[in-house]
Amino acid sequence: MEYKTQMEAGKKGIVTPQMKTVAEKENIEVSEIMKKVAEGTVAIPANINHKSLSAEGIGSGLRTKINVNLGISGDKKDYDVEMQKVKLAIDFKCEAIMDLSNYGKTNTFRKKLIEMSPAMIGTVPMYDAVGYLEKDLLDITAKDFLKVVEAHAKEGVDFMTIHAGINKRAVECFRRSKRLTNIVSRGGSLLFAWMEMTGNENPFYEYYDEVLDILREYDVTISLGDALRPGSIADSTDAGQISELIELGDLTKRAWAKDVQVMVEGPGHMAMNEISANMTLQKRICHNAPFYVLGPLVTDIAPGYDHITSAIGGAIAASSGADFLCYVTPAEHLRLPDIDDVREGIVASKIAAHAADIAKGVKGARDIDNKMSDARRRIDWDEMFSYAIDREKAERYFNSAPPSEKHTCSMCGKMCAMRTTNMILEGKKVKFCSEK
């Protein structure tokens, strides 16, 4: 039997090579992966033209995945630096990289990225529309936007953020909400501006079936963008956000009917006490489709530390049902992140994802923590470093203030609790003043 997409294969009872890869990585029976892909609760973004891909599954019962945003901007056009960020993301085994380039002819960078990256690649075609078409926003037609979608799909992009839910109904709810920070989604704001200036319906909503036909041809997963995500905790869970979510639930079912895999994107900025309820609401309204969240950032007053505010929200979100975390760097709200910002953002997001997997009881999630704890008991530094999320930083910190006694660190020295307890349990005496 032939199939066009992973979802179609699942519905037909076909086990694909990508399903086998995901099953091995997750230590789950491939039949279970196939079933979840068929019903839409797991997505395997895998464009037929992305030959270097090492497939990953996103969704129910699987490890929480993370995405790294990067790309060229008009104010920062260093392709070499962006490729260094790509290498860092791959070295840290991040599952996804989104190319958010919005300046010039972005396809050169994107093609190179797809050619060499084992991580799945995502894009937001709306960002690229002005540069790709060489037209001002007002001069772009609805069908022009679809040309950009098709170009990205042909190049091998595995998933695309398409802001199809911000239709005229959702905009009306947004207007009534009287938000503090209005629209903070870049793609959402561009579509809102285009709709207001032309008087037309959102082209991705009006021509949604045609968008799906393009995505199905190359097995591109649609990531339904949250154009009306809250950009401040004051705006979270308002009518605009929820009205768009309702639209996304309907668009999810329409995509599945065409065998197109779906992820749904979510907030944003949100107070901690609202996060769990939002995850439940999304899963209910969007039929348990995989949920992809930015943060949520749990406070608005930490510029320079938003990787921390995001990791707090991300851990709560993922432990409450979110499946995919978009990293946030310390540079969020301030500037394009540099390589150090990217590293900090990756590590913070990986901590959040792993902590959530432990809380969710994901199979095998605790194993590495138990190994780390055992190595700490034995004070085996080399082994401890091997389990660290960021080995380089752990070793650098340890070696920056080396202890006089190998089996301690410079904080406690010979008063190390592990050392003391081990010696007593081994029948030895513990001495400090008289010890030579």
C-alpha positions in Angstrom: 0.0 0.0 0.0 1.1 3.5 -0.8 0.8 6.5 1.5 1.5 10.3 1.3 1.8 11.1 5.0 2.7 9.5 8.3 -0.9 9.9 9.3 -2.2 8.2 6.2 0.2 5.4 6.8 -1.0 5.0 10.4 -4.6 4.9 9.3 -3.8 2.2 6.8 -1.9 0.1 9.4 1.5 0.7 7.7 4.6 1.0 9.9 6.9 3.6 8.4 10.7 3.8 8.9 10.1 7.0 10.9 7.7 5.3 13.2 10.3 2.6 13.9 12.9 5.3 14.7 10.5 7.0 17.1 9.6 3.7 18.8 13.2 2.8 19.3 14.0 6.3 20.8 11.0 6.2 23.1 11.3 2.5 24.0 7.7 2.0 23.0 6.1 -0.6 20.8 5.9 0.6 17.2 2.2 -0.5 17.0 1.4 2.0 19.7 3.3 4.8 17.8 1.4 3.9 14.7 -2.0 4.0 16.5 -1.2 7.4 18.0 -0.1 8.9 14.7 -3.3 7.6 13.1 -5.5 9.2 15.7 -3.4 12.5 15.7 -2.3 12.4 19.3 1.3 12.0 18.1 2.9 13.8 15.2 6.1 12.8 13.4 7.2 15.8 11.4 9.1 14.3 8.5 9.2 16.0 5.1 9.9 13.6 2.3 12.7 15.9 1.1 14.5 16.1 4.4 17.0 13.3 3.9 19.2 14.0 6.9 16.4 13.8 9.4 16.5 11.6 12.5 12.7 11.3 13.1 11.2 12.4 16.4 7.7 12.0 17.8 5.8 14.7 19.5 2.7 14.0 21.6 0.9 11.9 24.1 3.1 9.6 26.3 6.4 10.6 24.6 9.3 12.6 26.0 8.8 16.4 25.9 10.7 17.8 22.9 12.3 21.3 22.6 12.7 23.7 19.7 15.4 26.2 19.1 14.6 29.4 17.2 17.3 31.2 15.1 17.6 32.9 11.8 18.7 36.1 10.0 17.3 39.5 10.7 17.7 42.8 9.0 19.8 44.2 11.9 21.9 41.1 12.3 22.9 39.4 9.1 25.8 37.1 10.1 25.1 33.7 8.5 28.2 32.1 10.1 26.9 33.0 13.6 23.5 31.5 12.9 25.2 28.3 11.7 27.2 28.2 14.9 23.8 28.3 16.7 22.6 25.4 14.6 25.6 23.4 15.5 25.1 24.1 19.2 21.5 23.0 19.0 22.5 19.8 17.3 25.3 19.1 19.8 22.8 19.4 22.6 20.5 17.0 20.7 17.6 19.5 20.4 14.8 17.8 18.5 13.8 20.8 16.4 15.2 24.0 14.9 13.0 26.8 13.6 14.4 29.1 10.9 12.7 32.4 11.6 14.8 34.3 9.0 13.0 37.4 7.8 15.6 39.2 5.7 16.7 38.8 2.1 16.7 35.6 0.2 16.4 33.2 3.1 16.3 30.0 1.1 20.1 29.7 0.8 20.4 29.4 4.6 17.4 27.2 4.9 18.5 24.7 2.2 21.9 24.3 4.0 20.1 23.8 7.3 17.8 21.1 5.9 20.8 19.4 4.1 22.8 19.0 7.3 20.4 18.9 10.2 19.2 15.6 11.8 16.8 17.8 13.8 13.4 18.5 12.3 13.2 22.0 10.7 10.3 24.4 11.1 9.5 27.8 9.5 6.9 30.5 9.5 6.2 31.2 5.8 4.5 34.5 6.7 7.8 35.9 8.0 9.4 35.1 4.6 6.6 36.4 2.4 7.9 40.0 1.9 11.5 39.0 1.2 10.6 36.0 -1.0 8.0 37.8 -3.1 9.8 41.1 -3.1 6.5 42.8 -2.5 5.2 45.2 0.2 2.6 43.7 2.5 -0.3 45.4 1.0 0.6 44.3 -2.5 0.8 40.6 -1.6 -2.3 38.6 -2.8 -3.8 35.6 -1.0 -2.5 33.2 -3.6 1.0 34.8 -3.2 1.1 33.6 0.4 0.4 30.0 -0.7 3.4 30.2 -3.1 5.7 30.8 -0.1 4.2 27.8 1.7 4.8 25.6 -1.3 8.4 26.8 -1.7 9.2 25.9 1.9 7.5 22.6 1.5 9.5 21.7 -1.6 12.8 22.6 0.2 12.2 20.0 2.9 10.7 21.9 5.9 9.2 19.4 8.3 6.6 21.7 10.0 5.3 25.1 9.4 3.6 27.6 11.7 0.5 28.7 9.8 -1.6 31.4 11.6 -4.9 30.2 10.1 -7.0 30.8 13.3 -6.9 34.5 13.3 -10.0 34.9 11.1 -12.5 37.7 11.2 -14.5 36.2 14.1 -11.3 35.9 16.2 -10.3 39.5 15.3 -13.7 40.7 16.6 -13.1 39.0 19.9 -9.6 40.5 20.1 -11.0 44.0 19.5 -13.6 43.6 22.3 -11.0 42.3 24.7 -9.2 45.7 24.9 -5.8 44.0 25.6 -3.0 45.6 27.4 -0.4 44.4 24.9 -2.5 43.8 21.8 -1.0 41.3 19.3 2.6 40.2 20.0 2.9 37.4 17.5 5.0 38.6 14.6 3.1 36.5 12.0 -0.2 37.3 13.6 0.4 41.0 13.5 1.4 40.9 9.8 -1.8 39.0 9.0 -3.9 41.3 11.1 -2.4 44.3 9.3 -3.0 42.6 5.9 -6.6 41.8 6.7 -7.3 45.3 8.0 -5.6 47.0 5.1 -7.3 44.9 2.4 -10.6 44.1 4.1 -10.1 40.5 3.2 -10.4 37.3 5.3 -7.2 35.7 6.5 -5.8 34.0 3.3 -4.6 30.9 5.3 -8.1 30.5 6.7 -10.0 31.3 3.4 -7.8 28.9 1.4 -7.1 26.4 4.2 -7.9 23.4 2.0 -5.4 24.5 -0.6 -2.8 25.0 2.2 -3.5 21.4 3.4 -3.1 20.0 -0.1 0.4 21.5 -0.4 1.4 20.2 3.0 0.0 16.7 2.3 2.0 16.5 -0.9 5.3 16.7 1.0 4.1 15.4 4.4 4.6 18.7 6.2 3.1 18.9 9.7 1.0 22.0 10.2 1.7 23.9 13.4 -1.4 25.9 14.0 0.0 29.3 15.1 -1.5 31.2 18.1 -1.6 34.7 16.5 -3.6 35.9 19.5 -1.4 34.4 22.2 -1.1 36.6 25.3 2.0 38.9 25.4 1.5 39.7 29.0 0.0 38.0 32.0 -2.7 40.6 32.0 -4.0 39.3 28.7 -3.9 35.5 29.3 -7.0 33.4 28.9 -8.9 36.3 27.5 -11.6 36.1 24.8 -9.2 36.7 21.9 -7.0 33.8 23.0 -9.8 31.4 23.6 -11.8 32.4 20.4 -8.7 31.6 18.3 -8.3 28.3 20.2 -11.8 27.3 19.2 -11.0 28.0 15.6 -7.8 25.9 15.9 -9.8 23.0 17.2 -12.0 23.0 14.0 -8.9 23.5 11.8 -7.3 20.5 13.5 -10.1 18.2 12.5 -10.1 19.5 8.9 -6.3 18.8 8.6 -6.7 15.3 10.0 -9.5 14.6 7.4 -6.8 15.2 4.7 -4.2 13.1 6.6 -2.1 16.1 7.5 -0.4 15.9 10.9 -1.1 18.7 13.3 0.4 20.5 16.3 -1.3 23.4 18.0 0.6 26.3 19.4 -0.1 28.0 22.7 0.8 30.8 25.0 2.7 33.0 25.6 2.7 34.9 28.9 0.6 33.4 31.7 0.5 33.5 35.5 1.4 30.1 37.0 -2.0 29.4 38.4 -3.6 29.5 34.9 -1.2 27.2 33.1 -2.5 23.8 34.1 -6.1 24.8 33.2 -5.0 26.1 29.8 -3.3 22.8 29.0 -6.4 20.9 29.8 -8.6 23.3 27.8 -6.3 23.1 24.7 -6.3 19.3 24.8 -10.1 19.3 25.1 -10.8 21.8 22.4 -8.2 20.6 20.0 -9.0 16.9 20.4 -5.7 15.9 22.1 -3.5 17.2 19.3 0.1 17.7 20.3 0.5 21.0 22.1 3.5 23.3 21.3 4.1 26.2 23.8 6.3 29.2 24.0 7.1 29.4 27.7 4.7 30.3 29.1 6.5 33.2 30.7 5.2 33.5 34.3 6.1 37.1 34.9 6.7 40.2 32.7 9.5 41.9 34.6 12.5 39.7 34.0 14.2 40.9 30.8 17.6 39.4 30.6 16.4 36.3 32.6 13.4 35.3 30.5 15.0 31.8 29.9 14.2 31.3 33.6 10.7 32.7 33.6 10.0 30.5 30.5 11.6 27.4 32.1 9.3 27.7 35.1 6.2 28.0 32.9 7.4 25.4 30.5 7.9 22.8 33.3 4.4 23.4 34.6 2.9 23.3 31.1 4.7 20.1 30.1 3.9 18.4 33.4 0.2 19.3 32.7 0.1 18.0 29.2 2.1 20.2 26.8 4.3 18.1 24.4 6.7 20.5 22.8 8.5 23.5 24.3 9.9 26.4 22.3 13.0 27.6 24.1 13.4 31.2 25.2 16.7 32.9 25.7 17.9 35.6 28.1 17.8 38.0 25.1 14.0 37.7 24.7 12.3 41.1 24.4 15.8 42.7 24.1 17.8 41.7 21.0 18.7 38.9 18.6 20.3 36.2 20.9 24.0 35.5 20.6 25.6 32.1 20.9 25.8 32.3 24.7 22.1 33.3 24.9 21.2 30.3 22.7 23.2 28.0 25.0 21.4 29.3 28.1 18.0 29.1 26.5 18.7 25.5 25.3 19.8 24.3 28.8 16.9 26.0 30.6 14.4 24.5 28.2 16.0 21.0 28.5 15.8 21.2 32.3 12.1 22.2 32.1 11.3 19.3 29.6 13.2 16.7 31.6 11.7 17.8 34.9 8.2 17.5 33.3 8.9 14.1 31.9 9.8 12.9 35.4 6.5 14.4 36.8 4.5 12.8 33.9 6.1 9.4 34.5 7.5 9.1 31.0 9.1 5.7 30.7 12.8 5.8 31.6 12.9 9.5 32.4 14.2 9.1 36.0 17.0 6.6 34.9 19.7 9.2 34.3 18.8 11.1 37.5 19.3 7.9 39.5 22.6 7.3 37.8 23.7 10.9 38.6 22.7 10.4 42.3 24.6 7.1 42.5 27.7 8.8 41.0 27.3 11.6 43.6 27.1 9.1 46.4 30.4 7.6 45.2 31.8 11.1 44.4 32.8 10.0 40.9 33.2 13.4 39.2 33.9 12.0 35.7 30.8 10.0 35.8 28.7 12.9 37.1 29.9 15.1 34.3 28.9 12.5 31.8 25.3 12.7 33.0 25.1 16.5 33.1 22.8 18.4 30.7 25.7 20.9 30.1 28.9 18.9 30.7 31.2 21.7 29.7 29.8 24.1 32.2 29.8 21.6 35.0 33.5 20.7 34.4 34.5 24.3 34.0 32.8 25.3 37.3 34.4 22.4 39.2 37.9 23.0 37.8 37.7 26.8 38.4 38.1 26.1 42.2 39.6 22.6 42.5 39.5 21.0 46.0 42.6 19.9 47.8 41.0 16.4 48.3 39.9 14.8 45.0 36.7 13.1 46.4 35.2 16.4 47.5 34.5 19.9 46.1 35.7 23.2 47.2 32.4 24.1 48.9 32.5 21.5 51.7 36.0 20.1 51.4 36.7 17.3 53.8 33.3 18.1 55.5 31.5 16.7 52.4 28.4 14.9 53.6 28.9 12.2 51.0 32.5 11.6 52.1 31.7 11.6 55.8 28.8 9.1 55.4 30.7 6.8 53.1 33.6 6.7 55.6 31.4 5.8 58.5 29.5 3.2 56.5 32.9 1.7 55.6 33.9 1.4 59.2 36.4 4.3 59.1 36.8 7.1 61.6 36.2 10.7 60.5 38.9 13.2 61.6 39.5 16.8 60.6 41.9 18.5 62.9 44.4 15.6 63.3 44.0 14.2 59.7 47.2 14.5 57.7 
